[in-house]
Amino acid sequence: MILDRFRLDGRVAVVTGAGRGLGAAIAVGFAEAGADVVIAARTESDLREVAARIEATGQRAHVVVADLADLDAAAALADAAVEQFGRLDTVVNNVGGAMPKPLLDTSADDLAKAFTFNVGTAHTLVRAAVPKILDTAGTGSIINVTSTMGRLPGRAFAAYATAKAALAHYTRSAALDLCPRIRVNAIAPGSILTSALEIVAGNEQMRSKLEQATPMRRLGDPADIASAALFLASPAGDFLTGKVLEVDGGLIAPNLDIPLPDL
């Protein structure tokens, strides 16, 4: 049956930034497909809620409360998966971000911090996870969550967009280094209806503008991203590596414009 290729029975995943939004949706989606999941984020109450949803599917969850800007904490997630569940198959590098800021107000330090949080954290976890995947599962999948802003320019996103563009190319480079036993792919979400977008989505005029600028004429749902992640993690995606799936409603130009004045 073709649907069996989308199952993750007996597999173990680590999902970062899993307390809410995209990370939570991916973690629960993996559990619904049969995986046990290590979930990591800064807020324990959020993680406990996600863990309860995972356990309601009949799968196991292990909660790690950590600030993943601490690279040692990111690396430790690979050990946690093996210690708790005996193996590691999949890593989802979902944690990341940087606040918008005008270009001339963006310092070199801002750029460095954005790169470390979005790329350095992912790389640190990949380095820790790969030996565990090879030793316990034999093959596996790495999924990096980048952004449509990593390929479509927008004002005030120099640090964030540059870091996400770097993560997309890191994905392609890492895929060649780790093939054929470990696949490395990425998802580039567009405007997804999560708490991060509430300030926009809560304003009817702003939301309508976003929707009309999106070819699919709607905002994305976290389930849209979770479905793509499941495809990449499961046997259904076994012939994909080094690719970035653009799950963005068909965007060919930015749909979010921060109204900065011209110089």
matplotlib code that plots the C-alpha trace (Angstrom):
import matplotlib.pyplot as plt

x = [0.0, 1.4, 0.2, 2.5, 5.4, 4.4, 4.6, 7.4, 6.7, 9.6, 11.5, 12.7, 12.9, 14.3, 12.3, 13.7, 11.5, 8.7, 6.8, 4.3, 3.8, 5.5, 7.7, 4.7, 2.7, 5.7, 6.3, 2.6, 2.4, 5.4, 3.8, 0.6, 2.7, 4.2, 7.4, 8.6, 9.8, 12.3, 10.9, 13.0, 12.2, 12.6, 9.1, 8.3, 4.5, 4.3, 6.4, 4.2, 1.1, 2.8, 4.0, 0.4, -0.7, 2.0, 1.2, -2.5, -1.5, 0.1, 3.6, 6.3, 7.6, 10.7, 10.7, 14.0, 13.7, 16.7, 17.7, 19.1, 21.2, 23.4, 25.2, 26.1, 22.4, 21.6, 24.3, 22.9, 19.6, 21.2, 22.3, 18.9, 17.2, 19.4, 19.3, 15.5, 14.5, 17.5, 17.9, 17.8, 16.4, 15.4, 16.3, 14.2, 16.1, 13.1, 14.4, 15.6, 14.6, 15.8, 13.8, 13.3, 15.5, 16.4, 19.6, 21.6, 20.6, 21.7, 25.2, 27.7, 27.0, 23.3, 24.3, 26.6, 23.9, 21.4, 23.8, 24.7, 21.1, 19.8, 22.8, 25.2, 22.6, 21.4, 25.0, 25.9, 22.9, 23.7, 27.3, 26.1, 23.2, 24.9, 27.1, 24.0, 21.9, 24.6, 25.2, 21.5, 19.4, 21.9, 20.2, 18.3, 16.9, 17.8, 15.2, 16.1, 13.3, 14.4, 12.0, 10.7, 12.6, 15.7, 15.1, 12.7, 14.2, 12.3, 13.1, 14.2, 15.1, 18.8, 19.9, 17.1, 17.0, 20.7, 20.8, 17.9, 19.5, 22.7, 20.7, 19.2, 22.6, 24.0, 21.3, 22.5, 26.1, 25.5, 23.4, 26.4, 28.7, 26.3, 24.9, 23.9, 23.1, 21.6, 19.3, 19.4, 16.5, 14.8, 11.3, 10.9, 7.6, 5.7, 3.3, 2.0, -0.8, 1.2, 1.6, 4.6, 2.1, -0.7, 0.1, -0.6, -3.3, -5.2, -5.7, -8.3, -6.9, -3.3, -4.4, -6.4, -3.4, -1.3, -3.8, -4.4, -0.6, -0.4, -1.4, -3.3, -5.2, -4.8, -2.3, -0.6, -1.6, 1.1, -0.3, 0.9, 4.5, 4.0, 2.8, 5.9, 8.2, 6.5, 7.1, 10.8, 11.3, 9.4, 10.2, 8.0, 10.9, 13.7, 14.9, 15.1, 18.2, 19.7, 16.3, 14.3, 10.6, 8.9, 5.7, 4.5, 1.3, 3.0, 4.9, 7.1, 7.4, 7.3, 3.7, 4.8, 6.1, 7.5, 6.8, 10.2, 10.8, 13.1, 16.5]
y = [0.0, 3.4, 4.9, 2.5, 4.4, 7.4, 5.5, 6.0, 2.9, 2.1, 5.3, 8.0, 11.7, 14.9, 18.1, 21.4, 24.4, 21.9, 23.8, 25.3, 26.3, 24.4, 22.3, 21.1, 20.2, 18.2, 16.4, 15.4, 14.5, 12.2, 10.5, 10.0, 8.2, 5.9, 7.7, 8.4, 12.0, 14.0, 17.5, 20.5, 24.2, 26.8, 26.7, 23.6, 24.2, 24.3, 21.1, 19.3, 20.1, 18.8, 15.7, 15.0, 15.2, 12.8, 10.3, 10.5, 8.8, 5.9, 7.0, 8.2, 11.7, 12.9, 16.6, 18.6, 22.1, 24.0, 27.2, 25.9, 29.0, 27.1, 24.8, 22.2, 21.9, 21.4, 18.6, 16.9, 16.1, 13.3, 11.6, 12.1, 10.3, 7.2, 7.2, 7.4, 5.4, 3.4, 4.9, 8.0, 8.2, 11.7, 15.3, 18.3, 21.6, 23.8, 26.3, 29.6, 33.2, 36.8, 40.0, 42.4, 45.4, 48.1, 47.3, 50.3, 49.4, 45.8, 45.3, 42.7, 41.2, 40.9, 39.0, 36.7, 35.9, 35.2, 32.9, 31.0, 30.5, 29.5, 27.6, 27.0, 25.3, 23.1, 22.1, 21.3, 19.0, 17.4, 16.7, 15.1, 13.2, 11.6, 9.1, 8.1, 7.6, 5.5, 3.4, 2.8, 3.1, 2.7, 5.4, 8.5, 11.9, 15.5, 18.2, 21.8, 24.5, 27.5, 30.2, 31.8, 34.9, 32.9, 33.2, 36.2, 39.5, 41.8, 45.0, 44.7, 41.0, 41.2, 39.1, 36.6, 36.2, 35.8, 33.2, 31.2, 31.4, 30.0, 27.2, 26.3, 26.0, 24.3, 21.7, 21.1, 20.9, 18.6, 16.3, 15.6, 15.0, 12.6, 10.6, 7.9, 6.8, 10.1, 12.3, 16.0, 18.2, 21.4, 23.0, 26.7, 27.8, 30.9, 32.7, 30.1, 30.8, 30.4, 32.6, 34.3, 35.7, 36.6, 40.3, 40.3, 37.6, 39.3, 42.4, 41.8, 44.3, 43.1, 39.4, 40.1, 41.8, 38.8, 36.3, 38.3, 38.4, 34.6, 32.7, 30.1, 33.0, 31.8, 31.6, 28.3, 25.9, 24.2, 20.9, 21.9, 22.0, 18.8, 16.9, 18.0, 17.0, 13.6, 13.0, 13.9, 11.8, 8.7, 6.0, 8.0, 10.6, 8.1, 9.3, 13.0, 14.6, 18.1, 19.6, 22.6, 22.1, 25.6, 25.1, 28.7, 28.9, 29.5, 32.7, 34.2, 37.6, 38.5, 38.9, 40.7, 44.2, 46.1, 49.8, 51.3, 54.7, 55.0, 56.6]
z = [0.0, -1.0, 2.4, 4.2, 2.8, 4.9, 8.2, 10.8, 12.9, 15.2, 14.4, 16.7, 15.8, 17.5, 16.8, 18.0, 18.6, 19.3, 22.0, 19.6, 16.0, 13.2, 15.6, 17.6, 14.5, 13.1, 16.3, 16.7, 13.0, 13.4, 16.4, 14.5, 11.8, 14.5, 15.7, 19.3, 19.6, 21.6, 21.7, 22.8, 23.4, 26.1, 27.7, 29.7, 29.9, 26.1, 25.7, 28.3, 26.2, 23.1, 24.9, 26.0, 22.4, 21.3, 24.1, 23.1, 19.8, 21.7, 21.1, 23.5, 24.1, 25.9, 26.9, 26.9, 28.3, 26.8, 25.2, 21.9, 21.4, 23.7, 21.3, 23.9, 24.7, 21.0, 20.7, 23.8, 22.1, 20.0, 23.2, 24.8, 21.9, 22.1, 26.0, 26.1, 23.0, 21.9, 18.5, 16.3, 12.8, 12.1, 13.1, 12.4, 12.9, 13.3, 15.9, 14.6, 13.8, 14.1, 14.6, 11.6, 11.7, 9.1, 7.2, 8.5, 12.1, 11.6, 13.1, 12.2, 15.6, 14.6, 11.5, 13.5, 16.0, 13.3, 11.6, 14.8, 15.9, 12.5, 11.0, 13.8, 16.0, 13.1, 12.2, 15.9, 16.2, 12.8, 13.8, 17.1, 15.4, 12.4, 14.4, 16.5, 13.4, 11.7, 14.8, 15.8, 12.6, 9.8, 7.7, 8.4, 7.5, 8.4, 7.8, 8.1, 8.4, 6.4, 5.1, 1.9, 3.1, 2.3, -1.4, -1.7, -0.5, 1.8, 3.6, 7.2, 6.9, 6.1, 9.1, 9.1, 5.3, 5.0, 7.7, 6.2, 2.7, 4.3, 5.9, 2.5, 0.9, 4.0, 3.3, -0.2, 0.8, 3.8, 1.6, -0.6, 2.4, 4.1, 1.1, 0.5, 4.1, 5.4, 3.4, 4.1, 2.9, 3.9, 4.0, 3.2, 4.7, 3.5, 5.8, 8.2, 10.7, 14.0, 17.0, 15.2, 12.6, 15.1, 15.0, 11.2, 11.1, 13.8, 11.7, 9.1, 6.6, 7.0, 6.7, 3.6, 2.0, 2.8, 1.4, -1.8, -2.4, -2.1, -5.2, -3.1, -1.5, 2.0, 4.8, 5.5, 8.2, 10.4, 9.1, 5.7, 7.0, 9.1, 6.0, 4.1, 7.0, 7.2, 3.5, 3.9, 7.0, 5.7, 3.1, 0.7, 0.5, 0.2, -3.2, -2.2, -0.8, -1.1, -1.9, -0.5, -0.6, -1.0, 1.0, 0.6, -1.4, -4.7, -3.8, -6.5, -4.7, -1.0, 0.4, 3.5, 3.2, 6.1, 5.2, 5.7, 4.1, 1.1, 1.7]

ax = plt.figure().add_subplot(projection="3d")
ax.plot(x, y, z, "-o")
ax.set_aspect("equal")
plt.show()
